[in-house]
Amino acid sequence: MKCSGTHIYILLNFQAIQTPWKKRKERKRVWSKVVRQSDDEVVYESPESDCPTDRDLTRAKVDTMEKAWTWAVRRYGPRPLLGTRDILAEEDEVQSNGKIFKKLELGEYRWINISLLTC
């Protein structure tokens, strides 16, 4: 069987861009490991803790959720965290297949930051 240019392109594209063997290997890797387990707690840890955030959390001695929240508030306090928009109008649009699609006209974003959520 003779390969045409199209077949070669598809094969190269599949191997060079999609790399399914890498994706399969990534799915099978260990995402977390149990560090400590008891009747009232389970502590998981990432086997790869080489990202800058992990290093910052380790330096700050963050080991509870409360400490993690306090650290995040100090670090990201003034940044926008959650945006909401008001619904100004609703319109039903009938699709060619008969289904009704609801279109919304939305207002501008209103942002809150993490420090506003602190108790």
N, C-alpha and C positions, 0 to 999 in steps of 0.2 A: 504494500500500500504506500502510495506516495503522499507526502505531507504538502499541503498548499500553504501559502503565506498566511492565510487566515488561521489555520490550525496552529502554526508556529506562534503567531501573535497571541492567541488565546492561551496556549500553554505557558508562554513567557509571562503573560499578564497574571495568570493564576499563580505561578510560582513566585514571581517577584513582588507582586502587590498584595495578594490575599494571604499568602503563607499560612495555609490551614494547619500545618504541623506546629507552628508557633502558637496559634490560637488554642489548639488542643492541649499543648503543654501548659499554657497559661491557665486553662480551666482546671487542670489537674493539680496545680501547685497548692501548697498548704497556705491558706489565707490567714489562719490564726491558730494559736495553740493555747491550751489550758495551762495556766501558771499555778493556780491554786483553786481548790474546790472544797466546799464544805456544805452543810445542810442549808445555810442561809446566804451563801455567796458563791459566785463563780467568777474568776478573774481570767480574762483572755489577754493575750499579747500577740502583737504582730511579729512574725519571725524575721521580718525585714524592717528594722527601725532605723533606717538611714535617711529619712527625709528631714528637712529643716524643722518642721513642726514637732516631730518626735524629739529631736534634740532640745528644742526650746522647752517642751513640757518636762523633760528629764531634768534639765538645768534648774527649772522652777520648782522641782520636787512635787509635781502634780500627781497625786495618787488616788484622789477621790473625785466624784462628779462635782461636788461643791467647789473644790479647788479648781477643777477644769472650767467651771462656769465663771468663777472670779477671775481666772487668768484670761479667759476670752473677753470678758467685759473690759479689763484693763487694756488688752491688746487691740480689740476691734470696736471699742465703745462708740466712737463718733461715726463709724461707717454705716451706711444704710444696710438694714438687715431684711426688712419685710416691707413690701410695697402693696398698697391696695388701690383700687380704682372704683369709683361709683359707676353704676349702670345708669346711663342717661336715657337710653331708648332701647326697645326690643322690637325686632321685626322678624316675622316668619317668612322664609323664602322656600317655595316649593321647588324641589329638584326635579330633573327630567324623569327620574324613576318613581316619583310620587312621594318620596320622603320629604318631611318638613325639616328644614335647617333653620335654627334660631340664630339670627345675627344680633349682636349686641353693639351698641354705640357706647364707648367707655370714656370716662373723664380722664383727667391727668392723674399720674401716680402721686400718692401721698406716702412718704417713707417714714418708718420709725427705725431707730437704731437700737443696738443691743442694750445700751445703758438704760433705755426707757422700760425694758422688761425686767429690770432688777428690782427685787423686793426690798 
